[in-house]
Structure formats: C-alpha cells, structure tokens
Amino acid sequence: MSEAKMLSRFWDQRYDTEEYAYGREANDFFSSQLASLFPGNLLLPGEGEGRNAVYAARQGWKVDAFDLSSAGRAKALSLAEEFGIDLSYRVCVLEDFQFMPNHYDAVGLVFFHPDPYSREFLHRMIFESLKPGGTLIFEGFHKDQLYMNSGGPKSLDMLFDEEMLAADFARFDTQVFEKKEIVLNEGPFHQGQATVIRYRGIKPKRMYDGS
C-alpha cells in the first residue's frame, strides 16, 4: 500500500465518527487573524472536517479546500449544510492539487504537518498562489511538542521550528512570528498544554509594482 493510501486510510478512520475530531469551531488564531481581512478568495489545504472552511465561508469568504480524506470532506459538507453555505472541497493528495498562481487573497495552514519534501513544496506553492498583498495565516506544532500528549505527529521531521519556517517563508513580509505555549481545547484530539508556532505574513506587492 502506498504512503498516500495509508495516510488516507488513517484520516478516514479518525474522521469516521459522529464527533468532530478537532471540534466544530474554527481555530482561535486563524479566526482572529481572518477577522482583520476583507473577505475574498481563501485556500485551506489539509482542511479535514471543515471547521475553518465553514467559519470562513460564514464570514463571506469564497473558500477552496482540499484534503486526502473522503470522510473529512463528507463531514465538512455536512457542517456547511447546517449553515446553508457551499464549499469547494476536493479530495486529493497535496501534489495533485492545482495551485492557481496569484489567485488567493489569503491562505490558512492550520495544523497541517506534511513530510519535509511535501512541506517545502506546499509552502512554495502557497506563496505563488497568493495575490501580491495576500496573507498567509499559519499555526502548527513546534518541535517541542514531540513528547506532549495534546496532539500533533510523533515524528520530529513533521514538526516545525523557527529556523525552518524562517527559511520557508523568507519571501514574505512577516507580521506575526512567535513560539507560544497554549492550552488547546479543540475536540478530543487537541486537548491540553501545547507548544505551537504562529505566523502571519504578506506576499509583497513591491515585487510586482516595480517599487
């Protein structure tokens, strides 16, 4: 069985319950940062059960989302239906998603932890897919999370640190970049003390306006 199929099976099993694995409410950092932006086109990779997508759509954003879990998509669409909204949600592996260049006003990466090769590809494509002046909103688990039981992968290569993200996001104008100790309360799989990295950056307009 391929790695992609194993991952898809893992997430399908996690999401194949009535309860939402990470809750039904949007991530706190994502929602607080999104509130300062004017709604437009939003991309949410690795969107899982749709909590952030549904929240954003309710605020007037046109949302594109993708994930490799069919069970996650089904729950996301069910949640969207409760609020009478539509979502564009594709089931695919990261490398098969068609990133449209200079298209999105914002991208949200919330606890999406790919392997190192896929991470570099994803972060590069996110920069390309944002419009000049577009915003990246990011929250993920720090490498210090490895031995904590409040969530996140148990592989150091799939966790983040400051040096890694500074390199990945070097072309952005940084607005927020912090390591933070928080208490998670996001469904049964994100509970308790956690160490995260939060980032907000802007794709520079000066690269395109000659300034």
FIKOLZA-1660 file (N, C-alpha, C; in steps of 0.1 Angstrom, whole numbers, plus 5000, padded with zeros to 4 digits):
% residues 211
   i   px   py   pz ch aa at
   1 5008 4988 5000  A  M  N
   1 5000 5000 5000  A  M CA
   1 5009 5012 5000  A  M  C
   2 5005 5022 4992  A  S  N
   2 5013 5034 4991  A  S CA
   2 5012 5043 5003  A  S  C
   3 5022 5052 5005  A  E  N
   3 5021 5060 5017  A  E CA
   3 5008 5069 5017  A  E  C
   4 5005 5074 5005  A  A  N
   4 4993 5083 5004  A  A CA
   4 4980 5075 5008  A  A  C
   5 4979 5062 5003  A  K  N
   5 4968 5054 5007  A  K CA
   5 4967 5051 5022  A  K  C
   6 4979 5049 5028  A  M  N
   6 4979 5047 5042  A  M CA
   6 4975 5059 5050  A  M  C
   7 4980 5071 5046  A  L  N
   7 4976 5083 5052  A  L CA
   7 4961 5086 5050  A  L  C
   8 4956 5083 5038  A  S  N
   8 4941 5085 5036  A  S CA
   8 4933 5076 5045  A  S  C
   9 4938 5063 5046  A  R  N
   9 4930 5054 5055  A  R CA
   9 4931 5058 5069  A  R  C
  10 4943 5063 5074  A  F  N
  10 4944 5068 5088  A  F CA
  10 4934 5079 5090  A  F  C
  11 4933 5089 5082  A  W  N
  11 4925 5100 5084  A  W CA
  11 4910 5097 5082  A  W  C
  12 4907 5088 5073  A  D  N
  12 4893 5083 5071  A  D CA
  12 4888 5077 5084  A  D  C
  13 4897 5069 5090  A  Q  N
  13 4893 5062 5103  A  Q CA
  13 4892 5072 5114  A  Q  C
  14 4900 5082 5115  A  R  N
  14 4899 5092 5125  A  R CA
  14 4886 5100 5124  A  R  C
  15 4882 5103 5112  A  Y  N
  15 4871 5112 5109  A  Y CA
  15 4858 5104 5108  A  Y  C
  16 4858 5091 5108  A  D  N
  16 4846 5083 5106  A  D CA
  16 4839 5081 5119  A  D  C
  17 4835 5092 5126  A  T  N
  17 4827 5092 5138  A  T CA
  17 4818 5103 5138  A  T  C
  18 4807 5103 5146  A  E  N
  18 4798 5114 5146  A  E CA
  18 4804 5126 5152  A  E  C
  19 4813 5124 5162  A  E  N
  19 4820 5135 5168  A  E CA
  19 4831 5141 5159  A  E  C
  20 4833 5154 5160  A  Y  N
  20 4843 5161 5152  A  Y CA
  20 4857 5160 5159  A  Y  C
  21 4867 5154 5153  A  A  N
  21 4879 5150 5159  A  A CA
  21 4886 5163 5165  A  A  C
  22 4885 5174 5158  A  Y  N
  22 4891 5186 5163  A  Y CA
  22 4881 5197 5166  A  Y  C
  23 4869 5193 5168  A  G  N
  23 4858 5202 5171  A  G CA
  23 4852 5209 5159  A  G  C
  24 4841 5216 5162  A  R  N
  24 4833 5222 5151  A  R CA
  24 4836 5237 5150  A  R  C
  25 4843 5243 5160  A  E  N
  25 4847 5257 5160  A  E CA
  25 4860 5260 5153  A  E  C
  26 4861 5271 5147  A  A  N
  26 4874 5275 5140  A  A CA
  26 4885 5276 5150  A  A  C
  27 4897 5273 5145  A  N  N
  27 4909 5275 5153  A  N CA
  27 4910 5290 5157  A  N  C
  28 4914 5293 5170  A  D  N
  28 4914 5306 5176  A  D CA
  28 4923 5316 5168  A  D  C
  29 4935 5311 5165  A  F  N
  29 4945 5320 5159  A  F CA
  29 4940 5323 5144  A  F  C
  30 4935 5313 5137  A  F  N
  30 4931 5315 5124  A  F CA
  30 4919 5325 5123  A  F  C
  31 4909 5323 5132  A  S  N
  31 4897 5332 5132  A  S CA
  31 4901 5346 5136  A  S  C
  32 4910 5348 5146  A  S  N
  32 4914 5361 5150  A  S CA
  32 4921 5369 5139  A  S  C
  33 4929 5362 5132  A  Q  N
  33 4937 5368 5121  A  Q CA
  33 4928 5371 5109  A  Q  C
  34 4919 5362 5106  A  L  N
  34 4910 5364 5094  A  L CA
  34 4901 5375 5096  A  L  C
  35 4898 5378 5109  A  A  N
  35 4888 5389 5112  A  A CA
  35 4893 5403 5108  A  A  C
  36 4906 5404 5106  A  S  N
  36 4912 5417 5102  A  S CA
  36 4913 5419 5087  A  S  C
  37 4909 5409 5079  A  L  N
  37 4910 5409 5065  A  L CA
  37 4896 5411 5058  A  L  C
  38 4896 5417 5046  A  F  N
  38 4884 5418 5039  A  F CA
  38 4882 5405 5031  A  F  C
  39 4870 5400 5032  A  P  N
  39 4867 5387 5025  A  P CA
  39 4870 5386 5010  A  P  C
  40 4876 5376 5006  A  G  N
  40 4879 5373 4992  A  G CA
  40 4881 5359 4989  A  G  C
  41 4891 5355 4981  A  N  N
  41 4893 5341 4979  A  N CA
  41 4903 5335 4989  A  N  C
  42 4899 5324 4995  A  L  N
  42 4907 5317 5006  A  L CA
  42 4909 5303 5002  A  L  C
  43 4922 5299 5004  A  L  N
  43 4926 5285 5003  A  L CA
  43 4929 5279 5016  A  L  C
  44 4924 5266 5018  A  L  N
  44 4926 5259 5031  A  L CA
  44 4931 5245 5027  A  L  C
  45 4944 5243 5027  A  P  N
  45 4949 5229 5024  A  P CA
  45 4948 5221 5037  A  P  C
  46 4946 5208 5035  A  G  N
  46 4946 5199 5047  A  G CA
  46 4934 5202 5056  A  G  C
  47 4923 5205 5051  A  E  N
  47 4912 5211 5058  A  E CA
  47 4904 5201 5067  A  E  C
  48 4906 5188 5066  A  G  N
  48 4900 5179 5075  A  G CA
  48 4885 5180 5075  A  G  C
  49 4879 5182 5086  A  E  N
  49 4864 5181 5088  A  E CA
  49 4857 5195 5086  A  E  C
  50 4865 5205 5081  A  G  N
  50 4859 5217 5076  A  G CA
  50 4856 5228 5086  A  G  C
  51 4861 5227 5098  A  R  N
  51 4857 5237 5108  A  R CA
  51 4861 5251 5104  A  R  C
  52 4873 5253 5099  A  N  N
  52 4878 5266 5095  A  N CA
  52 4872 5270 5082  A  N  C
  53 4870 5261 5073  A  A  N
  53 4863 5265 5060  A  A CA
  53 4849 5270 5062  A  A  C
  54 4842 5263 5070  A  V  N
  54 4828 5267 5073  A  V CA
  54 4828 5281 5080  A  V  C
  55 4836 5283 5090  A  Y  N
  55 4837 5296 5096  A  Y CA
  55 4840 5307 5086  A  Y  C
  56 4850 5305 5078  A  A  N
  56 4854 5315 5068  A  A CA
  56 4842 5318 5058  A  A  C
  57 4836 5307 5054  A  A  N
  57 4825 5309 5044  A  A CA
  57 4814 5317 5050  A  A  C
  58 4811 5315 5063  A  R  N
  58 4801 5323 5070  A  R CA
  58 4805 5337 5072  A  R  C
  59 4817 5340 5071  A  Q  N
  59 4822 5354 5072  A  Q CA
  59 4822 5361 5058  A  Q  C
  60 4819 5354 5047  A  G  N
  60 4818 5359 5034  A  G CA
  60 4829 5356 5025  A  G  C
  61 4838 5347 5029  A  W  N
  61 4849 5342 5021  A  W CA
  61 4845 5332 5011  A  W  C
  62 4851 5332 4999  A  K  N
  62 4849 5322 4989  A  K CA
  62 4860 5311 4991  A  K  C
  63 4857 5300 4996  A  V  N
  63 4866 5290 5001  A  V CA
  63 4869 5279 4992  A  V  C
  64 4882 5276 4989  A  D  N
  64 4886 5264 4983  A  D CA
  64 4894 5256 4993  A  D  C
  65 4890 5243 4995  A  A  N
  65 4897 5234 5005  A  A CA
  65 4900 5221 4998  A  A  C
  66 4911 5215 5004  A  F  N
  66 4913 5201 4999  A  F CA
  66 4919 5193 5011  A  F  C
  67 4918 5180 5010  A  D  N
  67 4923 5171 5019  A  D CA
  67 4924 5157 5013  A  D  C
  68 4931 5147 5018  A  L  N
  68 4931 5134 5012  A  L CA
  68 4921 5125 5018  A  L  C
  69 4913 5130 5028  A  S  N
  69 4903 5121 5034  A  S CA
  69 4889 5124 5029  A  S  C
  70 4883 5113 5024  A  S  N
  70 4869 5114 5019  A  S CA
  70 4859 5116 5031  A  S  C
  71 4863 5109 5042  A  A  N
  71 4854 5111 5054  A  A CA
  71 4855 5125 5059  A  A  C
  72 4866 5131 5059  A  G  N
  72 4867 5145 5063  A  G CA
  72 4859 5154 5054  A  G  C
  73 4859 5152 5041  A  R  N
  73 4851 5160 5032  A  R CA
  73 4837 5159 5035  A  R  C
  74 4832 5146 5037  A  A  N
  74 4818 5144 5040  A  A CA
  74 4813 5151 5052  A  A  C
  75 4822 5152 5063  A  K  N
  75 4818 5159 5075  A  K CA
  75 4818 5174 5073  A  K  C
  76 4828 5179 5065  A  A  N
  76 4829 5193 5062  A  A CA
  76 4816 5197 5054  A  A  C
  77 4812 5190 5044  A  L  N
  77 4800 5193 5037  A  L CA
  77 4787 5192 5045  A  L  C
  78 4787 5183 5055  A  S  N
  78 4776 5182 5064  A  S CA
  78 4775 5194 5073  A  S  C
  79 4787 5198 5078  A  L  N
  79 4787 5210 5086  A  L CA
  79 4783 5223 5078  A  L  C
  80 4788 5224 5066  A  A  N
  80 4784 5235 5058  A  A CA
  80 4769 5235 5055  A  A  C
  81 4763 5224 5053  A  E  N
  81 4749 5223 5050  A  E CA
  81 4741 5228 5062  A  E  C
  82 4746 5225 5074  A  E  N
  82 4739 5230 5086  A  E CA
  82 4737 5246 5086  A  E  C
  83 4747 5252 5080  A  F  N
  83 4747 5267 5080  A  F CA
  83 4742 5272 5066  A  F  C
  84 4738 5264 5057  A  G  N
  84 4733 5268 5044  A  G CA
  84 4743 5274 5035  A  G  C
  85 4756 5269 5036  A  I  N
  85 4766 5275 5028  A  I CA
  85 4772 5264 5019  A  I  C
  86 4779 5269 5008  A  D  N
  86 4786 5260 4999  A  D CA
  86 4801 5261 5000  A  D  C
  87 4807 5249 4999  A  L  N
  87 4822 5248 4999  A  L CA
  87 4827 5241 4987  A  L  C
  88 4838 5246 4982  A  S  N
  88 4845 5239 4971  A  S CA
  88 4856 5231 4979  A  S  C
  89 4854 5218 4979  A  Y  N
  89 4863 5209 4987  A  Y CA
  89 4867 5197 4979  A  Y  C
  90 4879 5196 4976  A  R  N
  90 4884 5185 4967  A  R CA
  90 4892 5174 4976  A  R  C
  91 4890 5162 4973  A  V  N
  91 4898 5151 4979  A  V CA
  91 4909 5148 4969  A  V  C
  92 4922 5150 4974  A  C  N
  92 4933 5147 4966  A  C CA
  92 4946 5148 4975  A  C  C
  93 4957 5142 4970  A  V  N
  93 4969 5144 4977  A  V CA
  93 4975 5158 4973  A  V  C
  94 4984 5162 4981  A  L  N
  94 4989 5176 4980  A  L CA
  94 4994 5179 4966  A  L  C
  95 5002 5169 4961  A  E  N
  95 5009 5172 4948  A  E CA
  95 4999 5172 4936  A  E  C
  96 4987 5167 4938  A  D  N
  96 4977 5167 4927  A  D CA
  96 4968 5180 4927  A  D  C
  97 4969 5188 4938  A  F  N
  97 4960 5200 4938  A  F CA
  97 4966 5210 4928  A  F  C
  98 4957 5217 4921  A  Q  N
  98 4962 5227 4911  A  Q CA
  98 4962 5240 4918  A  Q  C
  99 4974 5245 4921  A  F  N
  99 4975 5258 4928  A  F CA
  99 4974 5269 4917  A  F  C
 100 4965 5277 4918  A  M  N
 100 4963 5288 4908  A  M CA
 100 4972 5300 4912  A  M  C
 101 4981 5304 4903  A  P  N
 101 4990 5315 4906  A  P CA
 101 4983 5328 4908  A  P  C
 102 4988 5336 4918  A  N  N
 102 4983 5349 4921  A  N CA
 102 4967 5350 4922  A  N  C
 103 4961 5340 4929  A  H  N
 103 4947 5339 4929  A  H CA
 103 4941 5342 4942  A  H  C
 104 4947 5338 4953  A  Y  N
 104 4941 5338 4966  A  Y CA
 104 4944 5351 4974  A  Y  C
 105 4934 5356 4981  A  D  N
 105 4936 5368 4990  A  D CA
 105 4942 5363 5003  A  D  C
 106 4940 5351 5007  A  A  N
 106 4945 5345 5019  A  A CA
 106 4946 5330 5018  A  A  C
 107 4956 5325 5025  A  V  N
 107 4957 5310 5027  A  V CA
 107 4959 5307 5042  A  V  C
 108 4951 5297 5046  A  G  N
 108 4952 5293 5060  A  G CA
 108 4958 5279 5061  A  G  C
 109 4969 5278 5069  A  L  N
 109 4975 5265 5072  A  L CA
 109 4974 5263 5087  A  L  C
 110 4965 5253 5091  A  V  N
 110 4962 5251 5105  A  V CA
 110 4965 5237 5108  A  V  C
 111 4976 5234 5116  A  F  N
 111 4980 5221 5120  A  F CA
 111 4980 5211 5108  A  F  C
 112 4986 5216 5097  A  F  N
 112 4989 5207 5086  A  F CA
 112 5003 5204 5086  A  F  C
 113 5007 5191 5088  A  H  N
 113 5021 5187 5091  A  H CA
 113 5025 5176 5080  A  H  C
 114 5029 5181 5068  A  P  N
 114 5034 5171 5058  A  P CA
 114 5048 5167 5061  A  P  C
 115 5053 5157 5054  A  D  N
 115 5067 5153 5054  A  D CA
 115 5076 5165 5049  A  D  C
 116 5089 5164 5051  A  P  N
 116 5097 5176 5047  A  P CA
 116 5097 5179 5033  A  P  C
 117 5097 5170 5024  A  Y  N
 117 5097 5173 5009  A  Y CA
 117 5083 5180 5006  A  Y  C
 118 5072 5174 5011  A  S  N
 118 5059 5179 5008  A  S CA
 118 5057 5193 5014  A  S  C
 119 5063 5195 5026  A  R  N
 119 5062 5208 5033  A  R CA
 119 5069 5219 5024  A  R  C
 120 5081 5216 5019  A  E  N
 120 5088 5226 5011  A  E CA
 120 5080 5229 4999  A  E  C
 121 5074 5219 4992  A  F  N
 121 5066 5221 4980  A  F CA
 121 5053 5229 4984  A  F  C
 122 5047 5226 4995  A  L  N
 122 5034 5233 4999  A  L CA
 122 5037 5247 5001  A  L  C
 123 5047 5250 5009  A  H  N
 123 5050 5264 5013  A  H CA
 123 5054 5272 5001  A  H  C
 124 5061 5266 4991  A  R  N
 124 5065 5273 4979  A  R CA
 124 5053 5276 4971  A  R  C
 125 5044 5266 4969  A  M  N
 125 5032 5268 4961  A  M CA
 125 5022 5278 4967  A  M  C
 126 5021 5278 4980  A  I  N
 126 5013 5288 4987  A  I CA
 126 5017 5302 4984  A  I  C
 127 5030 5305 4984  A  F  N
 127 5035 5318 4981  A  F CA
 127 5031 5322 4966  A  F  C
 128 5033 5312 4957  A  E  N
 128 5029 5315 4943  A  E CA
 128 5014 5317 4941  A  E  C
 129 5006 5310 4949  A  S  N
 129 4992 5311 4947  A  S CA
 129 4985 5323 4953  A  S  C
 130 4992 5330 4962  A  L  N
 130 4987 5342 4968  A  L CA
 130 4988 5354 4958  A  L  C
 131 4978 5363 4958  A  K  N
 131 4979 5375 4951  A  K CA
 131 4990 5384 4958  A  K  C
 132 4997 5393 4951  A  P  N
 132 5005 5403 4958  A  P CA
 132 4997 5410 4968  A  P  C
 133 5002 5411 4980  A  G  N
 133 4994 5417 4991  A  G CA
 133 4986 5407 4999  A  G  C
 134 4985 5394 4994  A  G  N
 134 4978 5384 5001  A  G CA
 134 4984 5379 5013  A  G  C
 135 4976 5373 5022  A  T  N
 135 4981 5369 5036  A  T CA
 135 4981 5354 5038  A  T  C
 136 4992 5350 5044  A  L  N
 136 4993 5336 5049  A  L CA
 136 4991 5336 5064  A  L  C
 137 4982 5328 5069  A  I  N
 137 4979 5326 5083  A  I CA
 137 4983 5311 5086  A  I  C
 138 4992 5310 5096  A  F  N
 138 4998 5296 5099  A  F CA
 138 4998 5294 5114  A  F  C
 139 4993 5282 5118  A  E  N
 139 4996 5277 5131  A  E CA
 139 4999 5262 5130  A  E  C
 140 5010 5258 5136  A  G  N
 140 5014 5244 5137  A  G CA
 140 5022 5241 5149  A  G  C
 141 5024 5228 5152  A  F  N
 141 5031 5224 5164  A  F CA
 141 5046 5225 5162  A  F  C
 142 5052 5231 5173  A  H  N
 142 5066 5232 5174  A  H CA
 142 5073 5219 5177  A  H  C
 143 5085 5218 5174  A  K  N
 143 5093 5205 5176  A  K CA
 143 5092 5202 5191  A  K  C
 144 5091 5212 5200  A  D  N
 144 5090 5209 5214  A  D CA
 144 5077 5202 5218  A  D  C
 145 5068 5201 5209  A  Q  N
 145 5055 5193 5211  A  Q CA
 145 5057 5178 5210  A  Q  C
 146 5069 5173 5206  A  L  N
 146 5071 5159 5203  A  L CA
 146 5067 5150 5214  A  L  C
 147 5070 5154 5227  A  Y  N
 147 5067 5145 5238  A  Y CA
 147 5055 5149 5246  A  Y  C
 148 5047 5158 5240  A  M  N
 148 5035 5162 5247  A  M CA
 148 5023 5154 5241  A  M  C
 149 5013 5152 5249  A  N  N
 149 5002 5143 5245  A  N CA
 149 4989 5151 5242  A  N  C
 150 4991 5164 5238  A  S  N
 150 4979 5172 5234  A  S CA
 150 4976 5172 5219  A  S  C
 151 4984 5165 5211  A  G  N
 151 4981 5164 5197  A  G CA
 151 4994 5165 5189  A  G  C
 152 4993 5163 5176  A  G  N
 152 5004 5165 5167  A  G CA
 152 5011 5152 5164  A  G  C
 153 5019 5152 5153  A  P  N
 153 5026 5140 5148  A  P CA
 153 5037 5136 5158  A  P  C
 154 5040 5123 5158  A  K  N
 154 5051 5119 5167  A  K CA
 154 5064 5116 5159  A  K  C
 155 5066 5125 5149  A  S  N
 155 5078 5125 5141  A  S CA
 155 5084 5139 5141  A  S  C
 156 5097 5140 5145  A  L  N
 156 5103 5153 5146  A  L CA
 156 5103 5160 5132  A  L  C
 157 5105 5152 5122  A  D  N
 157 5106 5158 5108  A  D CA
 157 5093 5164 5104  A  D  C
 158 5082 5161 5110  A  M  N
 158 5069 5167 5106  A  M CA
 158 5064 5178 5116  A  M  C
 159 5073 5182 5125  A  L  N
 159 5070 5193 5133  A  L CA
 159 5079 5205 5129  A  L  C
 160 5076 5217 5134  A  F  N
 160 5082 5229 5129  A  F CA
 160 5091 5236 5140  A  F  C
 161 5100 5244 5135  A  D  N
 161 5108 5253 5144  A  D CA
 161 5110 5266 5137  A  D  C
 162 5116 5275 5144  A  E  N
 162 5117 5289 5139  A  E CA
 162 5126 5290 5127  A  E  C
 163 5138 5282 5127  A  E  N
 163 5147 5283 5116  A  E CA
 163 5141 5277 5103  A  E  C
 164 5134 5267 5104  A  M  N
 164 5127 5261 5093  A  M CA
 164 5117 5270 5086  A  M  C
 165 5109 5276 5094  A  L  N
 165 5098 5285 5089  A  L CA
 165 5104 5298 5084  A  L  C
 166 5115 5303 5090  A  A  N
 166 5121 5315 5086  A  A CA
 166 5126 5313 5072  A  A  C
 167 5132 5301 5069  A  A  N
 167 5137 5298 5055  A  A CA
 167 5125 5296 5046  A  A  C
 168 5115 5288 5050  A  D  N
 168 5104 5286 5041  A  D CA
 168 5096 5298 5037  A  D  C
 169 5095 5307 5046  A  F  N
 169 5086 5319 5045  A  F CA
 169 5095 5332 5042  A  F  C
 170 5107 5330 5038  A  A  N
 170 5117 5341 5036  A  A CA
 170 5112 5352 5027  A  A  C
 171 5104 5349 5017  A  R  N
 171 5099 5359 5007  A  R CA
 171 5087 5367 5012  A  R  C
 172 5081 5363 5023  A  F  N
 172 5070 5370 5029  A  F CA
 172 5075 5382 5037  A  F  C
 173 5066 5392 5038  A  D  N
 173 5068 5403 5048  A  D CA
 173 5061 5398 5061  A  D  C
 174 5069 5396 5071  A  T  N
 174 5064 5389 5083  A  T CA
 174 5057 5400 5092  A  T  C
 175 5045 5396 5097  A  Q  N
 175 5038 5404 5106  A  Q CA
 175 5037 5398 5120  A  Q  C
 176 5035 5385 5121  A  V  N
 176 5035 5377 5133  A  V CA
 176 5044 5365 5132  A  V  C
 177 5053 5363 5141  A  F  N
 177 5061 5351 5141  A  F CA
 177 5065 5348 5156  A  F  C
 178 5058 5338 5162  A  E  N
 178 5060 5335 5176  A  E CA
 178 5059 5321 5179  A  E  C
 179 5067 5316 5188  A  K  N
 179 5065 5303 5195  A  K CA
 179 5057 5306 5208  A  K  C
 180 5047 5298 5210  A  K  N
 180 5038 5301 5221  A  K CA
 180 5033 5288 5228  A  K  C
 181 5032 5290 5241  A  E  N
 181 5026 5279 5249  A  E CA
 181 5011 5282 5251  A  E  C
 182 5003 5273 5247  A  I  N
 182 4988 5275 5248  A  I CA
 182 4982 5263 5254  A  I  C
 183 4969 5264 5257  A  V  N
 183 4961 5253 5261  A  V CA
 183 4951 5250 5250  A  V  C
 184 4952 5239 5244  A  L  N
 184 4943 5235 5234  A  L CA
 184 4930 5230 5239  A  L  C
 185 4919 5233 5232  A  N  N
 185 4906 5227 5235  A  N CA
 185 4898 5227 5222  A  N  C
 186 4903 5217 5213  A  E  N
 186 4897 5216 5200  A  E CA
 186 4893 5201 5198  A  E  C
 187 4882 5197 5203  A  G  N
 187 4878 5184 5201  A  G CA
 187 4886 5174 5209  A  G  C
 188 4884 5161 5207  A  P  N
 188 4891 5151 5216  A  P CA
 188 4905 5149 5213  A  P  C
 189 4910 5153 5201  A  F  N
 189 4924 5151 5197  A  F CA
 189 4933 5163 5199  A  F  C
 190 4928 5174 5203  A  H  N
 190 4936 5186 5206  A  H CA
 190 4932 5191 5220  A  H  C
 191 4938 5185 5230  A  Q  N
 191 4934 5189 5244  A  Q CA
 191 4946 5190 5252  A  Q  C
 192 4948 5202 5259  A  G  N
 192 4958 5203 5269  A  G CA
 192 4969 5213 5265  A  G  C
 193 4979 5213 5273  A  Q  N
 193 4991 5222 5271  A  Q CA
 193 4998 5218 5258  A  Q  C
 194 5001 5228 5250  A  A  N
 194 5008 5226 5237  A  A CA
 194 5018 5237 5234  A  A  C
 195 5027 5234 5226  A  T  N
 195 5037 5243 5221  A  T CA
 195 5035 5245 5206  A  T  C
 196 5032 5257 5202  A  V  N
 196 5029 5259 5188  A  V CA
 196 5038 5271 5182  A  V  C
 197 5038 5271 5169  A  I  N
 197 5043 5283 5162  A  I CA
 197 5032 5290 5154  A  I  C
 198 5031 5303 5156  A  R  N
 198 5021 5311 5148  A  R CA
 198 5028 5320 5139  A  R  C
 199 5023 5322 5127  A  Y  N
 199 5029 5330 5117  A  Y CA
 199 5018 5337 5109  A  Y  C
 200 5021 5350 5106  A  R  N
 200 5013 5357 5096  A  R CA
 200 5022 5365 5087  A  R  C
 201 5021 5364 5074  A  G  N
 201 5029 5371 5065  A  G CA
 201 5022 5375 5053  A  G  C
 202 5027 5385 5046  A  I  N
 202 5021 5392 5034  A  I CA
 202 5030 5389 5022  A  I  C
 203 5025 5385 5011  A  K  N
 203 5032 5384 4999  A  K CA
 203 5035 5399 4994  A  K  C
 204 5047 5403 4992  A  P  N
 204 5050 5417 4990  A  P CA
 204 5044 5422 4976  A  P  C
 205 5038 5433 4977  A  K  N
 205 5033 5440 4964  A  K CA
 205 5045 5446 4956  A  K  C
 206 5056 5449 4963  A  R  N
 206 5067 5456 4957  A  R CA
 206 5074 5447 4946  A  R  C
 207 5072 5434 4947  A  M  N
 207 5078 5425 4938  A  M CA
 207 5071 5427 4924  A  M  C
 208 5059 5433 4924  A  Y  N
 208 5051 5433 4912  A  Y CA
 208 5048 5447 4907  A  Y  C
 209 5051 5457 4915  A  D  N
 209 5047 5471 4911  A  D CA
 209 5060 5479 4908  A  D  C
 210 5071 5472 4908  A  G  N
 210 5084 5479 4904  A  G CA
 210 5090 5488 4915  A  G  C
 211 5084 5488 4927  A  S  N
 211 5089 5496 4938  A  S CA
 211 5100 5489 4945  A  S  C
% end
